[in-house]
Amino acid sequence: MGGPSLPATDTSLKQLEFTPKLPNVRYQCTPPVMSMAELERDIAAEASVDLVTIAQALHWLDLPTFYQQVKWVLKSPNGVIAAWCYTVPEVNDNFDSVFLKFYKIDSKPYWDPARKLVDDKYKSIDFPFEPVDGFDHTRPFEFKSERLMSLEEIFTCIRSWSAYQTAWEKGVELLRDDVREELKRAWTEDGIDQKVVKFHVHLRDGKVGNIAEIAVDKTH
Ligand SMILES: C[S@@+](CC[C@H](N)C(=O)[O-])C[C@H]1O[C@@H](n2cnc3c(N)ncnc32)[C@H](O)[C@@H]1O
């Protein structure tokens, strides 16, 4: 036992339960807003971290507070933040056109305004960091992640959307029978149950640079 224990946080205990458990990671359920004192006590000390990563969640955060805390825990000047989002899945032309209609029309009223930062592939999200060595900007850099999936897994993915949950709380089932049927027709057209699904991932990365000491009030 022993060795470094890296913190991985989420505000949702349910979300943490789904993570693959790595031996060198400690999984912590944290409040949406943490004071600097809590950050230091529960997550990391000042200038102690090489890399902060954040997957598909940056757009939910209060960015000025989050960035202040990231800059405080990262080692200056070379500590790096890497944040990425992924947009809608891609399968084939036929399925994608039905899926996009569902995403852009049916589910649209239920997305939080912050979702537009994802639709914009994190190009316009505030990202006050310096390019990592060898680059002249903090990108986004795009790559594809591929997964073999069934239609049922696509439905599970849709049910995990915040927009799906919001609609549900308002008494609206986004995956109505007719919607599922339309998606199913498009999915089964080629007779293949499991298909390679591509997710486009958009990554911003940057280093903290030389920062003036951040004034921190740890009393609250
Ligand atoms: C789309 S999920 C992504 C989850 C995970 N990072 C992944 O890539 O699979 C967005 C996550 O952001 C979390 N979240 C929302 N606001 C948060 C906050 N203020 N601090 C930490 N996590 C937050 C939600 O609980 C949710 O699990």
The ligand as an ORCA input file, in Angstrom:
! r2SCAN-3c Opt
* xyz 0 1
  C     -21.378     15.276    -17.850
  S     -20.886     14.804    -16.226
  C     -19.217     14.303    -16.493
  C     -18.760     13.361    -15.454
  C     -17.325     12.836    -15.592
  N     -16.349     13.899    -15.383
  C     -17.138     12.182    -16.923
  O     -16.456     12.715    -17.776
  O     -17.732     11.113    -17.131
  C     -20.735     16.396    -15.462
  C     -20.391     16.251    -13.993
  O     -20.123     17.524    -13.414
  C     -20.465     17.410    -12.054
  N     -20.515     18.769    -11.471
  C     -21.440     19.723    -11.702
  N     -21.152     20.833    -10.984
  C     -20.018     20.554    -10.280
  C     -19.212     21.300     -9.357
  N     -19.529     22.549     -9.010
  N     -18.120     20.707     -8.838
  C     -17.782     19.444     -9.198
  N     -18.500     18.691    -10.073
  C     -19.599     19.243    -10.606
  C     -21.791     16.675    -12.094
  O     -22.141     16.077    -10.865
  C     -21.515     15.635    -13.172
  O     -21.073     14.413    -12.634
*
